[in-house]
Amino acid sequence: MAKGDSLPTVWERPAHTMVKHDILVRYLGAWFAIFGRSPYHSSVNILDGFAGPGQYANNEPGSPVLTLRALLDHQAFAGFGDTQFTFAFNEWDSERFASLQTVLAELQASRTPWPKNIEVKVENQNFQELARGILDSIPSGHQLAPTFAFIDPFGYKDVPMSLIRDLVSHQSCELFIYFDFNSVNRFANAGNVDPHFTALFASDEYKNAPPKDQGRAEFIHDLYERQLRKECNFAHICSFKMVTSTGHTGSYLFFCTRNDQAYNKMKQAMWALAPGGGYEFDDRLAGLQVLFGDEANTGPLQDELAQHFAGRTVPVQEIIDYVITETPFHSGQVKVKTLKPMQAAGRISSPNQKRKGTFPDGTRIEFPILGD
Ligand SMILES: C[S@@+](CC[C@H](N)C(=O)[O-])C[C@H]1O[C@@H](n2cnc3c(N)ncnc32)[C@H](O)[C@@H]1O
């Protein structure tokens, strides 16, 4: 019997799940490349706390298979031999757990010899117990090795902010977490699930969510983001909205990190899946090819750079760093998509540029003082 939901052991994969998986796999490709070659970390963890049955109704792969394949099939995997990768997949429901075991055993059997530096653990626990067990196993004075924690529940239970905070406290830990916006939106002022929501947010401020026409949605989204930043001490957070087939915001995926480059890589992954960089996916538009273009409108970024750097001459790298850390855009959108049109429009110039419209490292960019 499945716990806490009405779905069968293996269910149909919704369109937005595919998008979630695409973001996950794109990002992990970059994450594996960084840690696979890192001289600082000899072991890393990938924790999938709500792993599911390992596959969907039409045999499409679930997150455990996708994350493992992202490493096994990584083009640079042969060079990752000095890093030990430990995957922990946890599924509470016994039938889904059995399915997960079978799926993973098949995957491992199909890849012999199995790489010595990939360990796969499969757990059948409530996520809260699993997380506490992991934390209890860390000797005092130590922290968890760098961990990418994928926390993907169906709802809002069993993901208290205090537990997440402890789990991802290491500087190099990152979090990719599902936020059940729909439930909070419906029940924030109802009072019947307050203990779960108070734990989810580590705050009871959700009770102050205003009515819909006074910014309810932004309030709830921003409160969760603020709490992740404050409680878990994350420097960078970006979120991706999932819109349901009825046109309502169903959920958000929040990505949290303390590393500038990781933030940049995740923004690249999210942009690649969102039309025009809106950081959202609408189930109603599933299947339309146009969704998968990178049609970034950099107009707002051009205006922001003109404002921020007005009256200064700065190296192009400083502009890229600013874009990564302070805007929703990523590094790949700076030179050709933003600076080039700015130069063509006479909004910037360069004292040392070799060819107009190109901005190799070392190019200095001059931003005029803005008039009133
Ligand atoms: C959204 S599904 C996971 C999907 C999977 N991550 C994927 O992308 O393929 C959530 C899963 O969490 C399981 N689950 C529910 N409550 C749980 C808990 N407290 N601890 C661990 N797993 C739980 C459910 O049985 C379900 O299989």
PDBQT file of the ligand as one rigid body, heavy atoms in Angstrom, charges set to zero:
ROOT
HETATM    1  C1  LIG A 401       7.400  12.674  -6.048  1.00  0.00    +0.000 C 
HETATM    2  S1  LIG A 401       7.661  11.008  -5.688  1.00  0.00    +0.000 S 
HETATM    3  C2  LIG A 401       9.367  10.782  -6.071  1.00  0.00    +0.000 C 
HETATM    4  C3  LIG A 401       9.704  10.817  -7.511  1.00  0.00    +0.000 C 
HETATM    5  C4  LIG A 401      11.150  10.585  -7.809  1.00  0.00    +0.000 C 
HETATM    6  N1  LIG A 401      12.010  11.478  -7.042  1.00  0.00    +0.000 N 
HETATM    7  C5  LIG A 401      11.437  10.796  -9.285  1.00  0.00    +0.000 C 
HETATM    8  O1  LIG A 401      11.714  11.948  -9.672  1.00  0.00    +0.000 OA
HETATM    9  O2  LIG A 401      11.400   9.849 -10.052  1.00  0.00    +0.000 OA
HETATM   10  C6  LIG A 401       7.713  10.965  -3.932  1.00  0.00    +0.000 C 
HETATM   11  C7  LIG A 401       8.008   9.593  -3.355  1.00  0.00    +0.000 C 
HETATM   12  O3  LIG A 401       8.245   9.755  -1.944  1.00  0.00    +0.000 OA
HETATM   13  C8  LIG A 401       7.690   8.634  -1.269  1.00  0.00    +0.000 C 
HETATM   14  N2  LIG A 401       7.474   9.081   0.129  1.00  0.00    +0.000 N 
HETATM   15  C9  LIG A 401       6.376   9.650   0.657  1.00  0.00    +0.000 A 
HETATM   16  N3  LIG A 401       6.595  10.003   1.937  1.00  0.00    +0.000 NA
HETATM   17  C10 LIG A 401       7.870   9.665   2.203  1.00  0.00    +0.000 A 
HETATM   18  C11 LIG A 401       8.703   9.809   3.349  1.00  0.00    +0.000 A 
HETATM   19  N4  LIG A 401       8.275  10.395   4.453  1.00  0.00    +0.000 N 
HETATM   20  N5  LIG A 401       9.978   9.370   3.272  1.00  0.00    +0.000 NA
HETATM   21  C12 LIG A 401      10.451   8.811   2.141  1.00  0.00    +0.000 A 
HETATM   22  N6  LIG A 401       9.703   8.625   1.035  1.00  0.00    +0.000 NA
HETATM   23  C13 LIG A 401       8.430   9.059   1.059  1.00  0.00    +0.000 A 
HETATM   24  C14 LIG A 401       6.446   8.297  -2.045  1.00  0.00    +0.000 C 
HETATM   25  O4  LIG A 401       6.085   6.950  -1.838  1.00  0.00    +0.000 OA
HETATM   26  C15 LIG A 401       6.887   8.597  -3.481  1.00  0.00    +0.000 C 
HETATM   27  O5  LIG A 401       7.361   7.438  -4.101  1.00  0.00    +0.000 OA
ENDROOT
TORSDOF 0
